[in-house]
Amino acid sequence: METPRRFAREWYAQTLPLAQTVVWEVWLCEFWLLLLGSGLNAHFLPHEEDVTFINEYVNLHNELRGSVIPRGANLRFMTWDVALSRTARAWGKKCVFERNIHLEERKMAHPRFNGIGENMWVGPENEFTASIAIRSWFAQRKKYNFEKNSCSDNCSNYLQLVWDKSYKVGCAVTPCSRIGHIKHAALFICNYAPGGSLSRSPYQRGLMCSRCSSYDRCTDFLCSKIKKITET
């Protein structure tokens, strides 16, 4: 039986003089680096419906919400929402680092919720991870004074991330050829429902889960719904 051929490039290289083989291999390396630098690594960015991606950002949101200081008595447990993720994807395709102008419009951003919240992160696509982006929002807590309900600088991303009434989240990351001075950028957007008004303290201070409703149980130090609430 004929012995199977080795990898095609290696087999072909054996027919070339040594100098040509070296040139061929160098060319392949340069070509591969060119592909990576051209933005084609955008294919490695996770899709908004990828289950691993969904679990990562939802779990991280809940982990951070459950670890706020001072402790929160009424923060809700978050779950994924496909409509919010599709809104994030649709706006992300515009490749602009600007707030979605349709979030307050009825049934434009979500079929049921009005007043959708939004957090955005932009950076080189080869540096993107959901953890880096979401933790950068949470790091704004250093600029927020809970007692005075004031910010020394922008901390709106943090306030939305830990907004007590928000319990639905949907995110998407979009590759963009350029955003501002960043080439081959990744634009990561998370939308929240109900969105925060950011006009008060983001949550009630106190023993974790001590102010959950009678419809809730305590899950990971957060209030999670166990009964369906009939809307009127």
Secondary structure, DSSP 8 states (H G I E B T S, - for coil): -------HHHHHHTTS-HHHHHHHHHHHHHHHHHHHHTTGGGGGS--TT-HHHHHHHHHHHHHHHTT-SS-BSS-B--EE-HHHHHHHHHHHTT---S--TTTTSTTTS-SS--S-EEEEEEEEGGG--HHHHHHHHHGGGGGEETTTTEESS--HHHHHHT-TT--EEEEEEEEEEEETTEEEEEEEEEEEES----SS-SS-BSSTTTT--TTEEEETTEEEE-S-----
